[in-house]
Amino acid sequence: MTTISDPHLRLVRPVEPLTPQGCAECLRIGSAWVHLRLCLTCGHVGCCDSSPLRHARAHAHAIGHPVVQSFEPGEDWRWCYVDEVYV
C-alpha cells in the first residue's frame, strides 16, 4: 500500500476510542455495521463505507475530522476522506 503526505495529517491527535464496542450511531439506533473506523482527531468510532449507514464518512464530513484509521484487529492503515487517499 502506498501512502502520501497529506495536509490533513496535522489534525491527527492521540485518541482513545469513545465507543470501543462499536459504531457510536449504530449502537444507539440498533443498526449493524460491516467494519469500523476510528477518527484520529476525536476518537469517534464509526462504521465503514461498506456498512449500510456509513457513519465514519458522515462524521468526517459533518465535523471536519477527515483522517480515520481502521479499527479492525490486525489492520493499521489510515484514510483521508477529503483527499480519498491512504495516509
PDB file with SEQRES, HELIX, SHEET and CRYST1 records, atoms N, CA, C and O in Angstrom:
SEQRES   1 A   87  MET THR THR ILE SER ASP PRO HIS LEU ARG LEU VAL ARG          
SEQRES   2 A   87  PRO VAL GLU PRO LEU THR PRO GLN GLY CYS ALA GLU CYS          
SEQRES   3 A   87  LEU ARG ILE GLY SER ALA TRP VAL HIS LEU ARG LEU CYS          
SEQRES   4 A   87  LEU THR CYS GLY HIS VAL GLY CYS CYS ASP SER SER PRO          
SEQRES   5 A   87  LEU ARG HIS ALA ARG ALA HIS ALA HIS ALA ILE GLY HIS          
SEQRES   6 A   87  PRO VAL VAL GLN SER PHE GLU PRO GLY GLU ASP TRP ARG          
SEQRES   7 A   87  TRP CYS TYR VAL ASP GLU VAL TYR VAL                          
HELIX    1 AA1 PRO A    7  LEU A   11  5                                   5    
HELIX    2 AA2 ALA A   24  ILE A   29  1                                   6    
HELIX    3 AA3 HIS A   55  ILE A   63  1                                   9    
SHEET    1 AA1 4 VAL A  45  CYS A  47  0                                        
SHEET    2 AA1 4 LEU A  36  CYS A  39 -1                                        
SHEET    3 AA1 4 VAL A  67  SER A  70 -1                                        
SHEET    4 AA1 4 ARG A  78  CYS A  80 -1                                        
CRYST1    1.000    1.000    1.000  90.00  90.00  90.00 P 1           1          
ATOM      1  N   MET A   1       0.845  -1.161   0.000  1.00  0.00           N  
ATOM      2  CA  MET A   1       0.000   0.000   0.000  1.00  0.00           C  
ATOM      3  C   MET A   1       0.900   1.236   0.000  1.00  0.00           C  
ATOM      4  O   MET A   1       1.829   1.336   0.801  1.00  0.00           O  
ATOM      5  N   THR A   2       0.621   2.161  -0.889  1.00  0.00           N  
ATOM      6  CA  THR A   2       1.389   3.397  -0.968  1.00  0.00           C  
ATOM      7  C   THR A   2       0.706   4.471  -0.130  1.00  0.00           C  
ATOM      8  O   THR A   2      -0.514   4.625  -0.181  1.00  0.00           O  
ATOM      9  N   THR A   3       1.492   5.206   0.636  1.00  0.00           N  
ATOM     10  CA  THR A   3       0.943   6.330   1.379  1.00  0.00           C  
ATOM     11  C   THR A   3       1.570   7.612   0.867  1.00  0.00           C  
ATOM     12  O   THR A   3       2.664   7.598   0.303  1.00  0.00           O  
ATOM     13  N   ILE A   4       0.876   8.715   1.065  1.00  0.00           N  
ATOM     14  CA  ILE A   4       1.391  10.002   0.661  1.00  0.00           C  
ATOM     15  C   ILE A   4       1.333  10.954   1.845  1.00  0.00           C  
ATOM     16  O   ILE A   4       0.662  10.685   2.842  1.00  0.00           O  
ATOM     17  N   SER A   5       2.042  12.065   1.724  1.00  0.00           N  
ATOM     18  CA  SER A   5       1.958  13.097   2.737  1.00  0.00           C  
ATOM     19  C   SER A   5       0.679  13.889   2.484  1.00  0.00           C  
ATOM     20  O   SER A   5       0.467  14.376   1.373  1.00  0.00           O  
ATOM     21  N   ASP A   6      -0.159  14.024   3.480  1.00  0.00           N  
ATOM     22  CA  ASP A   6      -1.453  14.665   3.339  1.00  0.00           C  
ATOM     23  C   ASP A   6      -1.522  15.826   4.326  1.00  0.00           C  
ATOM     24  O   ASP A   6      -1.182  15.654   5.497  1.00  0.00           O  
ATOM     25  N   PRO A   7      -1.956  17.004   3.879  1.00  0.00           N  
ATOM     26  CA  PRO A   7      -2.018  18.139   4.801  1.00  0.00           C  
ATOM     27  C   PRO A   7      -2.989  17.935   5.960  1.00  0.00           C  
ATOM     28  O   PRO A   7      -2.882  18.617   6.980  1.00  0.00           O  
ATOM     29  N   HIS A   8      -3.922  17.016   5.819  1.00  0.00           N  
ATOM     30  CA  HIS A   8      -4.895  16.778   6.885  1.00  0.00           C  
ATOM     31  C   HIS A   8      -4.307  15.989   8.054  1.00  0.00           C  
ATOM     32  O   HIS A   8      -4.933  15.881   9.109  1.00  0.00           O  
ATOM     33  N   LEU A   9      -3.111  15.439   7.868  1.00  0.00           N  
ATOM     34  CA  LEU A   9      -2.468  14.707   8.963  1.00  0.00           C  
ATOM     35  C   LEU A   9      -2.182  15.615  10.152  1.00  0.00           C  
ATOM     36  O   LEU A   9      -1.983  15.116  11.260  1.00  0.00           O  
ATOM     37  N   ARG A  10      -2.155  16.933   9.962  1.00  0.00           N  
ATOM     38  CA  ARG A  10      -1.940  17.846  11.083  1.00  0.00           C  
ATOM     39  C   ARG A  10      -3.094  17.796  12.083  1.00  0.00           C  
ATOM     40  O   ARG A  10      -2.952  18.260  13.214  1.00  0.00           O  
ATOM     41  N   LEU A  11      -4.233  17.240  11.676  1.00  0.00           N  
ATOM     42  CA  LEU A  11      -5.391  17.112  12.559  1.00  0.00           C  
ATOM     43  C   LEU A  11      -5.358  15.843  13.409  1.00  0.00           C  
ATOM     44  O   LEU A  11      -6.196  15.663  14.292  1.00  0.00           O  
ATOM     45  N   VAL A  12      -4.394  14.967  13.143  1.00  0.00           N  
ATOM     46  CA  VAL A  12      -4.298  13.705  13.888  1.00  0.00           C  
ATOM     47  C   VAL A  12      -3.794  13.980  15.301  1.00  0.00           C  
ATOM     48  O   VAL A  12      -2.825  14.714  15.500  1.00  0.00           O  
ATOM     49  N   ARG A  13      -4.469  13.378  16.274  1.00  0.00           N  
ATOM     50  CA  ARG A  13      -4.138  13.516  17.689  1.00  0.00           C  
ATOM     51  C   ARG A  13      -4.077  12.132  18.324  1.00  0.00           C  
ATOM     52  O   ARG A  13      -4.629  11.180  17.770  1.00  0.00           O  
ATOM     53  N   PRO A  14      -3.422  11.999  19.468  1.00  0.00           N  
ATOM     54  CA  PRO A  14      -3.531  10.740  20.214  1.00  0.00           C  
ATOM     55  C   PRO A  14      -4.979  10.630  20.725  1.00  0.00           C  
ATOM     56  O   PRO A  14      -5.472  11.534  21.399  1.00  0.00           O  
ATOM     57  N   VAL A  15      -5.636   9.542  20.407  1.00  0.00           N  
ATOM     58  CA  VAL A  15      -7.046   9.387  20.797  1.00  0.00           C  
ATOM     59  C   VAL A  15      -7.285   8.033  21.443  1.00  0.00           C  
ATOM     60  O   VAL A  15      -6.539   7.075  21.235  1.00  0.00           O  
ATOM     61  N   GLU A  16      -8.331   7.986  22.220  1.00  0.00           N  
ATOM     62  CA  GLU A  16      -8.877   6.736  22.747  1.00  0.00           C  
ATOM     63  C   GLU A  16     -10.255   6.576  22.112  1.00  0.00           C  
ATOM     64  O   GLU A  16     -10.988   7.558  21.993  1.00  0.00           O  
ATOM     65  N   PRO A  17     -10.626   5.361  21.701  1.00  0.00           N  
ATOM     66  CA  PRO A  17     -11.953   5.172  21.103  1.00  0.00           C  
ATOM     67  C   PRO A  17     -13.058   5.507  22.106  1.00  0.00           C  
ATOM     68  O   PRO A  17     -13.061   5.008  23.231  1.00  0.00           O  
ATOM     69  N   LEU A  18     -13.993   6.355  21.682  1.00  0.00           N  
ATOM     70  CA  LEU A  18     -15.097   6.749  22.557  1.00  0.00           C  
ATOM     71  C   LEU A  18     -16.077   5.605  22.799  1.00  0.00           C  
ATOM     72  O   LEU A  18     -16.657   5.500  23.880  1.00  0.00           O  
ATOM     73  N   THR A  19     -16.262   4.752  21.798  1.00  0.00           N  
ATOM     74  CA  THR A  19     -17.137   3.580  21.936  1.00  0.00           C  
ATOM     75  C   THR A  19     -16.385   2.366  21.409  1.00  0.00           C  
ATOM     76  O   THR A  19     -16.630   1.937  20.282  1.00  0.00           O  
ATOM     77  N   PRO A  20     -15.475   1.803  22.198  1.00  0.00           N  
ATOM     78  CA  PRO A  20     -14.666   0.681  21.708  1.00  0.00           C  
ATOM     79  C   PRO A  20     -15.487  -0.553  21.338  1.00  0.00           C  
ATOM     80  O   PRO A  20     -14.993  -1.440  20.641  1.00  0.00           O  
ATOM     81  N   GLN A  21     -16.728  -0.614  21.795  1.00  0.00           N  
ATOM     82  CA  GLN A  21     -17.570  -1.764  21.486  1.00  0.00           C  
ATOM     83  C   GLN A  21     -18.203  -1.696  20.102  1.00  0.00           C  
ATOM     84  O   GLN A  21     -18.781  -2.683  19.645  1.00  0.00           O  
ATOM     85  N   GLY A  22     -18.106  -0.525  19.406  1.00  0.00           N  
ATOM     86  CA  GLY A  22     -18.659  -0.458  18.056  1.00  0.00           C  
ATOM     87  C   GLY A  22     -18.982   0.949  17.619  1.00  0.00           C  
ATOM     88  O   GLY A  22     -18.647   1.921  18.296  1.00  0.00           O  
ATOM     89  N   CYS A  23     -19.640   1.046  16.474  1.00  0.00           N  
ATOM     90  CA  CYS A  23     -20.042   2.328  15.891  1.00  0.00           C  
ATOM     91  C   CYS A  23     -21.011   3.038  16.833  1.00  0.00           C  
ATOM     92  O   CYS A  23     -22.040   2.482  17.217  1.00  0.00           O  
ATOM     93  N   ALA A  24     -20.673   4.265  17.199  1.00  0.00           N  
ATOM     94  CA  ALA A  24     -21.477   5.019  18.164  1.00  0.00           C  
ATOM     95  C   ALA A  24     -22.932   5.145  17.722  1.00  0.00           C  
ATOM     96  O   ALA A  24     -23.845   4.868  18.499  1.00  0.00           O  
ATOM     97  N   GLU A  25     -23.149   5.563  16.474  1.00  0.00           N  
ATOM     98  CA  GLU A  25     -24.506   5.781  15.987  1.00  0.00           C  
ATOM     99  C   GLU A  25     -25.263   4.466  15.804  1.00  0.00           C  
ATOM    100  O   GLU A  25     -26.444   4.383  16.141  1.00  0.00           O  
ATOM    101  N   CYS A  26     -24.602   3.446  15.278  1.00  0.00           N  
ATOM    102  CA  CYS A  26     -25.257   2.147  15.092  1.00  0.00           C  
ATOM    103  C   CYS A  26     -25.654   1.541  16.440  1.00  0.00           C  
ATOM    104  O   CYS A  26     -26.731   0.958  16.569  1.00  0.00           O  
ATOM    105  N   LEU A  27     -24.793   1.678  17.432  1.00  0.00           N  
ATOM    106  CA  LEU A  27     -25.136   1.179  18.762  1.00  0.00           C  
ATOM    107  C   LEU A  27     -26.376   1.890  19.296  1.00  0.00           C  
ATOM    108  O   LEU A  27     -27.247   1.263  19.899  1.00  0.00           O  
ATOM    109  N   ARG A  28     -26.450   3.197  19.072  1.00  0.00           N  
ATOM    110  CA  ARG A  28     -27.574   3.996  19.572  1.00  0.00           C  
ATOM    111  C   ARG A  28     -28.888   3.606  18.909  1.00  0.00           C  
ATOM    112  O   ARG A  28     -29.927   3.571  19.569  1.00  0.00           O  
ATOM    113  N   ILE A  29     -28.852   3.307  17.590  1.00  0.00           N  
ATOM    114  CA  ILE A  29     -30.106   3.017  16.870  1.00  0.00           C  
ATOM    115  C   ILE A  29     -30.349   1.520  16.632  1.00  0.00           C  
ATOM    116  O   ILE A  29     -31.388   1.136  16.094  1.00  0.00           O  
ATOM    117  N   GLY A  30     -29.395   0.685  17.031  1.00  0.00           N  
ATOM    118  CA  GLY A  30     -29.567  -0.755  16.865  1.00  0.00           C  
ATOM    119  C   GLY A  30     -29.300  -1.257  15.457  1.00  0.00           C  
ATOM    120  O   GLY A  30     -29.869  -2.267  15.045  1.00  0.00           O  
ATOM    121  N   SER A  31     -28.446  -0.571  14.714  1.00  0.00           N  
ATOM    122  CA  SER A  31     -28.119  -0.969  13.349  1.00  0.00           C  
ATOM    123  C   SER A  31     -26.848  -1.825  13.334  1.00  0.00           C  
ATOM    124  O   SER A  31     -26.050  -1.798  14.271  1.00  0.00           O  
ATOM    125  N   ALA A  32     -26.686  -2.570  12.270  1.00  0.00           N  
ATOM    126  CA  ALA A  32     -25.491  -3.407  12.106  1.00  0.00           C  
ATOM    127  C   ALA A  32     -24.449  -2.662  11.284  1.00  0.00           C  
ATOM    128  O   ALA A  32     -24.784  -1.738  10.542  1.00  0.00           O  
ATOM    129  N   TRP A  33     -23.194  -3.059  11.412  1.00  0.00           N  
ATOM    130  CA  TRP A  33     -22.111  -2.494  10.617  1.00  0.00           C  
ATOM    131  C   TRP A  33     -21.268  -3.614  10.052  1.00  0.00           C  
ATOM    132  O   TRP A  33     -21.389  -4.764  10.474  1.00  0.00           O  
ATOM    133  N   VAL A  34     -20.399  -3.280   9.084  1.00  0.00           N  
ATOM    134  CA  VAL A  34     -19.502  -4.256   8.468  1.00  0.00           C  
ATOM    135  C   VAL A  34     -18.117  -4.164   9.102  1.00  0.00           C  
ATOM    136  O   VAL A  34     -17.606  -5.148   9.637  1.00  0.00           O  
ATOM    137  N   HIS A  35     -17.512  -2.977   9.041  1.00  0.00           N  
ATOM    138  CA  HIS A  35     -16.196  -2.736   9.635  1.00  0.00           C  
ATOM    139  C   HIS A  35     -16.221  -1.385  10.340  1.00  0.00           C  
ATOM    140  O   HIS A  35     -17.116  -0.572  10.107  1.00  0.00           O  
ATOM    141  N   LEU A  36     -15.242  -1.152  11.198  1.00  0.00           N  
ATOM    142  CA  LEU A  36     -15.202   0.074  11.991  1.00  0.00           C  
ATOM    143  C   LEU A  36     -13.997   0.930  11.644  1.00  0.00           C  
ATOM    144  O   LEU A  36     -12.948   0.423  11.249  1.00  0.00           O  
ATOM    145  N   ARG A  37     -14.167   2.245  11.800  1.00  0.00           N  
ATOM    146  CA  ARG A  37     -13.113   3.231  11.581  1.00  0.00           C  
ATOM    147  C   ARG A  37     -13.022   4.130  12.806  1.00  0.00           C  
ATOM    148  O   ARG A  37     -14.039   4.480  13.405  1.00  0.00           O  
ATOM    149  N   LEU A  38     -11.798   4.501  13.176  1.00  0.00           N  
ATOM    150  CA  LEU A  38     -11.539   5.355  14.331  1.00  0.00           C  
ATOM    151  C   LEU A  38     -11.109   6.732  13.851  1.00  0.00           C  
ATOM    152  O   LEU A  38     -10.133   6.848  13.110  1.00  0.00           O  
ATOM    153  N   CYS A  39     -11.817   7.774  14.258  1.00  0.00           N  
ATOM    154  CA  CYS A  39     -11.435   9.145  13.938  1.00  0.00           C  
ATOM    155  C   CYS A  39     -10.166   9.475  14.706  1.00  0.00           C  
ATOM    156  O   CYS A  39     -10.114   9.327  15.927  1.00  0.00           O  
ATOM    157  N   LEU A  40      -9.149   9.919  13.991  1.00  0.00           N  
ATOM    158  CA  LEU A  40      -7.869  10.199  14.624  1.00  0.00           C  
ATOM    159  C   LEU A  40      -7.754  11.632  15.133  1.00  0.00           C  
ATOM    160  O   LEU A  40      -6.667  12.075  15.502  1.00  0.00           O  
ATOM    161  N   THR A  41      -8.870  12.359  15.153  1.00  0.00           N  
ATOM    162  CA  THR A  41      -8.895  13.678  15.766  1.00  0.00           C  
ATOM    163  C   THR A  41      -9.615  13.647  17.111  1.00  0.00           C  
ATOM    164  O   THR A  41      -9.183  14.300  18.060  1.00  0.00           O  
ATOM    165  N   CYS A  42     -10.725  12.884  17.199  1.00  0.00           N  
ATOM    166  CA  CYS A  42     -11.520  12.917  18.434  1.00  0.00           C  
ATOM    167  C   CYS A  42     -11.811  11.554  19.054  1.00  0.00           C  
ATOM    168  O   CYS A  42     -12.294  11.500  20.185  1.00  0.00           O  
ATOM    169  N   GLY A  43     -11.537  10.453  18.359  1.00  0.00           N  
ATOM    170  CA  GLY A  43     -11.798   9.135  18.919  1.00  0.00           C  
ATOM    171  C   GLY A  43     -13.174   8.558  18.591  1.00  0.00           C  
ATOM    172  O   GLY A  43     -13.527   7.489  19.089  1.00  0.00           O  
ATOM    173  N   HIS A  44     -13.952   9.250  17.762  1.00  0.00           N  
ATOM    174  CA  HIS A  44     -15.255   8.721  17.341  1.00  0.00           C  
ATOM    175  C   HIS A  44     -15.049   7.387  16.622  1.00  0.00           C  
ATOM    176  O   HIS A  44     -14.138   7.258  15.805  1.00  0.00           O  
ATOM    177  N   VAL A  45     -15.875   6.416  16.917  1.00  0.00           N  
ATOM    178  CA  VAL A  45     -15.856   5.130  16.214  1.00  0.00           C  
ATOM    179  C   VAL A  45     -17.095   5.089  15.328  1.00  0.00           C  
ATOM    180  O   VAL A  45     -18.221   5.206  15.810  1.00  0.00           O  
ATOM    181  N   GLY A  46     -16.872   4.920  14.025  1.00  0.00           N  
ATOM    182  CA  GLY A  46     -17.972   4.877  13.074  1.00  0.00           C  
ATOM    183  C   GLY A  46     -17.838   3.693  12.143  1.00  0.00           C  
ATOM    184  O   GLY A  46     -16.780   3.072  12.046  1.00  0.00           O  
ATOM    185  N   CYS A  47     -18.922   3.394  11.463  1.00  0.00           N  
ATOM    186  CA  CYS A  47     -18.925   2.259  10.540  1.00  0.00           C  
ATOM    187  C   CYS A  47     -18.411   2.691   9.161  1.00  0.00           C  
ATOM    188  O   CYS A  47     -18.488   3.863   8.793  1.00  0.00           O  
ATOM    189  N   CYS A  48     -17.894   1.729   8.420  1.00  0.00           N  
ATOM    190  CA  CYS A  48     -17.214   1.971   7.141  1.00  0.00           C  
ATOM    191  C   CYS A  48     -18.191   2.214   5.989  1.00  0.00           C  
ATOM    192  O   CYS A  48     -19.409   2.134   6.154  1.00  0.00           O  
ATOM    193  N   ASP A  49     -17.631   2.509   4.837  1.00  0.00           N  
ATOM    194  CA  ASP A  49     -18.444   2.765   3.646  1.00  0.00           C  
ATOM    195  C   ASP A  49     -19.155   1.517   3.123  1.00  0.00           C  
ATOM    196  O   ASP A  49     -20.094   1.635   2.335  1.00  0.00           O  
ATOM    197  N   SER A  50     -18.732   0.337   3.540  1.00  0.00           N  
ATOM    198  CA  SER A  50     -19.441  -0.891   3.155  1.00  0.00           C  
ATOM    199  C   SER A  50     -20.635  -1.165   4.070  1.00  0.00           C  
ATOM    200  O   SER A  50     -21.459  -2.032   3.780  1.00  0.00           O  
ATOM    201  N   SER A  51     -20.721  -0.434   5.156  1.00  0.00           N  
ATOM    202  CA  SER A  51     -21.843  -0.564   6.089  1.00  0.00           C  
ATOM    203  C   SER A  51     -23.033   0.227   5.556  1.00  0.00           C  
ATOM    204  O   SER A  51     -22.855   1.187   4.807  1.00  0.00           O  
ATOM    205  N   PRO A  52     -24.242  -0.169   5.937  1.00  0.00           N  
ATOM    206  CA  PRO A  52     -25.427   0.495   5.387  1.00  0.00           C  
ATOM    207  C   PRO A  52     -25.485   2.002   5.628  1.00  0.00           C  
ATOM    208  O   PRO A  52     -25.969   2.736   4.767  1.00  0.00           O  
ATOM    209  N   LEU A  53     -25.003   2.483   6.779  1.00  0.00           N  
ATOM    210  CA  LEU A  53     -25.206   3.891   7.123  1.00  0.00           C  
ATOM    211  C   LEU A  53     -23.958   4.769   7.055  1.00  0.00           C  
ATOM    212  O   LEU A  53     -24.069   5.985   7.207  1.00  0.00           O  
ATOM    213  N   ARG A  54     -22.791   4.203   6.834  1.00  0.00           N  
ATOM    214  CA  ARG A  54     -21.551   4.951   6.584  1.00  0.00           C  
ATOM    215  C   ARG A  54     -21.300   6.072   7.594  1.00  0.00           C  
ATOM    216  O   ARG A  54     -21.034   7.211   7.211  1.00  0.00           O  
ATOM    217  N   HIS A  55     -21.386   5.748   8.868  1.00  0.00           N  
ATOM    218  CA  HIS A  55     -21.256   6.774   9.896  1.00  0.00           C  
ATOM    219  C   HIS A  55     -19.862   7.391  10.003  1.00  0.00           C  
ATOM    220  O   HIS A  55     -19.751   8.559  10.375  1.00  0.00           O  
ATOM    221  N   ALA A  56     -18.808   6.661   9.695  1.00  0.00           N  
ATOM    222  CA  ALA A  56     -17.459   7.239   9.768  1.00  0.00           C  
ATOM    223  C   ALA A  56     -17.318   8.371   8.753  1.00  0.00           C  
ATOM    224  O   ALA A  56     -16.807   9.440   9.086  1.00  0.00           O  
ATOM    225  N   ARG A  57     -17.761   8.146   7.531  1.00  0.00           N  
ATOM    226  CA  ARG A  57     -17.706   9.179   6.491  1.00  0.00           C  
ATOM    227  C   ARG A  57     -18.595  10.363   6.873  1.00  0.00           C  
ATOM    228  O   ARG A  57     -18.192  11.515   6.713  1.00  0.00           O  
ATOM    229  N   ALA A  58     -19.784  10.094   7.370  1.00  0.00           N  
ATOM    230  CA  ALA A  58     -20.693  11.175   7.774  1.00  0.00           C  
ATOM    231  C   ALA A  58     -20.050  12.035   8.860  1.00  0.00           C  
ATOM    232  O   ALA A  58     -20.141  13.262   8.818  1.00  0.00           O  
ATOM    233  N   HIS A  59     -19.405  11.398   9.827  1.00  0.00           N  
ATOM    234  CA  HIS A  59     -18.721  12.135  10.897  1.00  0.00           C  
ATOM    235  C   HIS A  59     -17.607  13.003  10.305  1.00  0.00           C  
ATOM    236  O   HIS A  59     -17.486  14.176  10.657  1.00  0.00           O  
ATOM    237  N   ALA A  60     -16.806  12.444   9.425  1.00  0.00           N  
ATOM    238  CA  ALA A  60     -15.692  13.179   8.825  1.00  0.00           C  
ATOM    239  C   ALA A  60     -16.182  14.444   8.125  1.00  0.00           C  
ATOM    240  O   ALA A  60     -15.581  15.509   8.271  1.00  0.00           O  
ATOM    241  N   HIS A  61     -17.255  14.332   7.377  1.00  0.00           N  
ATOM    242  CA  HIS A  61     -17.745  15.480   6.624  1.00  0.00           C  
ATOM    243  C   HIS A  61     -18.522  16.463   7.506  1.00  0.00           C  
ATOM    244  O   HIS A  61     -18.400  17.673   7.319  1.00  0.00           O  
ATOM    245  N   ALA A  62     -19.300  15.980   8.443  1.00  0.00           N  
ATOM    246  CA  ALA A  62     -20.099  16.871   9.291  1.00  0.00           C  
ATOM    247  C   ALA A  62     -19.253  17.617  10.317  1.00  0.00           C  
ATOM    248  O   ALA A  62     -19.516  18.785  10.603  1.00  0.00           O  
ATOM    249  N   ILE A  63     -18.242  16.956  10.872  1.00  0.00           N  
ATOM    250  CA  ILE A  63     -17.449  17.528  11.959  1.00  0.00           C  
ATOM    251  C   ILE A  63     -16.144  18.130  11.455  1.00  0.00           C  
ATOM    252  O   ILE A  63     -15.567  18.998  12.110  1.00  0.00           O  
ATOM    253  N   GLY A  64     -15.678  17.677  10.300  1.00  0.00           N  
ATOM    254  CA  GLY A  64     -14.424  18.193   9.761  1.00  0.00           C  
ATOM    255  C   GLY A  64     -13.192  17.471  10.271  1.00  0.00           C  
ATOM    256  O   GLY A  64     -12.109  18.052  10.347  1.00  0.00           O  
ATOM    257  N   HIS A  65     -13.359  16.206  10.618  1.00  0.00           N  
ATOM    258  CA  HIS A  65     -12.250  15.349  11.052  1.00  0.00           C  
ATOM    259  C   HIS A  65     -12.000  14.322   9.947  1.00  0.00           C  
ATOM    260  O   HIS A  65     -12.631  13.265   9.952  1.00  0.00           O  
ATOM    261  N   PRO A  66     -11.105  14.599   9.006  1.00  0.00           N  
ATOM    262  CA  PRO A  66     -11.010  13.796   7.793  1.00  0.00           C  
ATOM    263  C   PRO A  66     -10.229  12.485   7.880  1.00  0.00           C  
ATOM    264  O   PRO A  66     -10.425  11.611   7.035  1.00  0.00           O  
ATOM    265  N   VAL A  67      -9.349  12.318   8.874  1.00  0.00           N  
ATOM    266  CA  VAL A  67      -8.459  11.152   8.875  1.00  0.00           C  
ATOM    267  C   VAL A  67      -8.944  10.101   9.870  1.00  0.00           C  
ATOM    268  O   VAL A  67      -9.148  10.380  11.052  1.00  0.00           O  
ATOM    269  N   VAL A  68      -9.122   8.886   9.353  1.00  0.00           N  
ATOM    270  CA  VAL A  68      -9.522   7.752  10.187  1.00  0.00           C  
ATOM    271  C   VAL A  68      -8.489   6.646  10.058  1.00  0.00           C  
ATOM    272  O   VAL A  68      -7.688   6.612   9.124  1.00  0.00           O  
ATOM    273  N   GLN A  69      -8.537   5.761  11.011  1.00  0.00           N  
ATOM    274  CA  GLN A  69      -7.719   4.549  10.972  1.00  0.00           C  
ATOM    275  C   GLN A  69      -8.665   3.367  11.070  1.00  0.00           C  
ATOM    276  O   GLN A  69      -9.705   3.447  11.724  1.00  0.00           O  
ATOM    277  N   SER A  70      -8.306   2.281  10.425  1.00  0.00           N  
ATOM    278  CA  SER A  70      -9.110   1.079  10.581  1.00  0.00           C  
ATOM    279  C   SER A  70      -9.159   0.720  12.056  1.00  0.00           C  
ATOM    280  O   SER A  70      -8.147   0.783  12.754  1.00  0.00           O  
ATOM    281  N   PHE A  71     -10.329   0.347  12.521  1.00  0.00           N  
ATOM    282  CA  PHE A  71     -10.499  -0.091  13.907  1.00  0.00           C  
ATOM    283  C   PHE A  71     -10.754  -1.600  13.942  1.00  0.00           C  
ATOM    284  O   PHE A  71     -11.429  -2.118  14.831  1.00  0.00           O  
ATOM    285  N   GLU A  72     -10.196  -2.278  12.951  1.00  0.00           N  
ATOM    286  CA  GLU A  72     -10.319  -3.730  12.859  1.00  0.00           C  
ATOM    287  C   GLU A  72      -9.028  -4.377  13.360  1.00  0.00           C  
ATOM    288  O   GLU A  72      -7.939  -3.875  13.079  1.00  0.00           O  
ATOM    289  N   PRO A  73      -9.134  -5.487  14.098  1.00  0.00           N  
ATOM    290  CA  PRO A  73      -7.930  -6.171  14.589  1.00  0.00           C  
ATOM    291  C   PRO A  73      -6.985  -6.530  13.446  1.00  0.00           C  
ATOM    292  O   PRO A  73      -7.408  -7.045  12.411  1.00  0.00           O  
ATOM    293  N   GLY A  74      -5.697  -6.250  13.652  1.00  0.00           N  
ATOM    294  CA  GLY A  74      -4.682  -6.603  12.669  1.00  0.00           C  
ATOM    295  C   GLY A  74      -4.518  -5.631  11.522  1.00  0.00           C  
ATOM    296  O   GLY A  74      -3.655  -5.841  10.669  1.00  0.00           O  
ATOM    297  N   GLU A  75      -5.314  -4.572  11.465  1.00  0.00           N  
ATOM    298  CA  GLU A  75      -5.200  -3.580  10.404  1.00  0.00           C  
ATOM    299  C   GLU A  75      -4.644  -2.285  10.980  1.00  0.00           C  
ATOM    300  O   GLU A  75      -5.034  -1.873  12.072  1.00  0.00           O  
ATOM    301  N   ASP A  76      -3.722  -1.634  10.242  1.00  0.00           N  
ATOM    302  CA  ASP A  76      -3.134  -0.403  10.755  1.00  0.00           C  
ATOM    303  C   ASP A  76      -3.106   0.730   9.730  1.00  0.00           C  
ATOM    304  O   ASP A  76      -2.326   1.669   9.882  1.00  0.00           O  
ATOM    305  N   TRP A  77      -3.926   0.663   8.706  1.00  0.00           N  
ATOM    306  CA  TRP A  77      -3.935   1.692   7.678  1.00  0.00           C  
ATOM    307  C   TRP A  77      -4.803   2.885   8.084  1.00  0.00           C  
ATOM    308  O   TRP A  77      -5.692   2.773   8.927  1.00  0.00           O  
ATOM    309  N   ARG A  78      -4.517   4.036   7.456  1.00  0.00           N  
ATOM    310  CA  ARG A  78      -5.276   5.264   7.693  1.00  0.00           C  
ATOM    311  C   ARG A  78      -5.804   5.797   6.360  1.00  0.00           C  
ATOM    312  O   ARG A  78      -5.210   5.550   5.311  1.00  0.00           O  
ATOM    313  N   TRP A  79      -6.915   6.524   6.403  1.00  0.00           N  
ATOM    314  CA  TRP A  79      -7.566   7.036   5.203  1.00  0.00           C  
ATOM    315  C   TRP A  79      -7.982   8.488   5.424  1.00  0.00           C  
ATOM    316  O   TRP A  79      -8.437   8.848   6.510  1.00  0.00           O  
ATOM    317  N   CYS A  80      -7.828   9.321   4.394  1.00  0.00           N  
ATOM    318  CA  CYS A  80      -8.310  10.700   4.440  1.00  0.00           C  
ATOM    319  C   CYS A  80      -9.568  10.793   3.581  1.00  0.00           C  
ATOM    320  O   CYS A  80      -9.519  10.539   2.378  1.00  0.00           O  
ATOM    321  N   TYR A  81     -10.688  11.153   4.191  1.00  0.00           N  
ATOM    322  CA  TYR A  81     -11.944  11.272   3.457  1.00  0.00           C  
ATOM    323  C   TYR A  81     -11.978  12.481   2.544  1.00  0.00           C  
ATOM    324  O   TYR A  81     -12.717  12.471   1.559  1.00  0.00           O  
ATOM    325  N   VAL A  82     -11.214  13.516   2.827  1.00  0.00           N  
ATOM    326  CA  VAL A  82     -11.210  14.701   1.977  1.00  0.00           C  
ATOM    327  C   VAL A  82     -10.485  14.401   0.665  1.00  0.00           C  
ATOM    328  O   VAL A  82     -11.003  14.674  -0.418  1.00  0.00           O  
ATOM    329  N   ASP A  83      -9.287  13.839   0.776  1.00  0.00           N  
ATOM    330  CA  ASP A  83      -8.476  13.590  -0.411  1.00  0.00           C  
ATOM    331  C   ASP A  83      -8.681  12.193  -0.999  1.00  0.00           C  
ATOM    332  O   ASP A  83      -8.159  11.881  -2.069  1.00  0.00           O  
ATOM    333  N   GLU A  84      -9.446  11.352  -0.292  1.00  0.00           N  
ATOM    334  CA  GLU A  84      -9.742   9.990  -0.765  1.00  0.00           C  
ATOM    335  C   GLU A  84      -8.459   9.208  -1.046  1.00  0.00           C  
ATOM    336  O   GLU A  84      -8.307   8.608  -2.110  1.00  0.00           O  
ATOM    337  N   VAL A  85      -7.529   9.224  -0.069  1.00  0.00           N  
ATOM    338  CA  VAL A  85      -6.253   8.528  -0.199  1.00  0.00           C  
ATOM    339  C   VAL A  85      -5.853   7.896   1.128  1.00  0.00           C  
ATOM    340  O   VAL A  85      -6.278   8.337   2.196  1.00  0.00           O  
ATOM    341  N   TYR A  86      -5.024   6.852   1.041  1.00  0.00           N  
ATOM    342  CA  TYR A  86      -4.386   6.292   2.231  1.00  0.00           C  
ATOM    343  C   TYR A  86      -3.304   7.248   2.679  1.00  0.00           C  
ATOM    344  O   TYR A  86      -2.560   7.780   1.855  1.00  0.00           O  
ATOM    345  N   VAL A  87      -3.211   7.469   3.969  1.00  0.00           N  
ATOM    346  CA  VAL A  87      -2.188   8.380   4.502  1.00  0.00           C  
ATOM    347  C   VAL A  87      -1.377   7.706   5.595  1.00  0.00           C  
ATOM    348  O   VAL A  87      -0.471   8.320   6.159  1.00  0.00           O  
TER     349      VAL A  87                                                      
END                                                                             
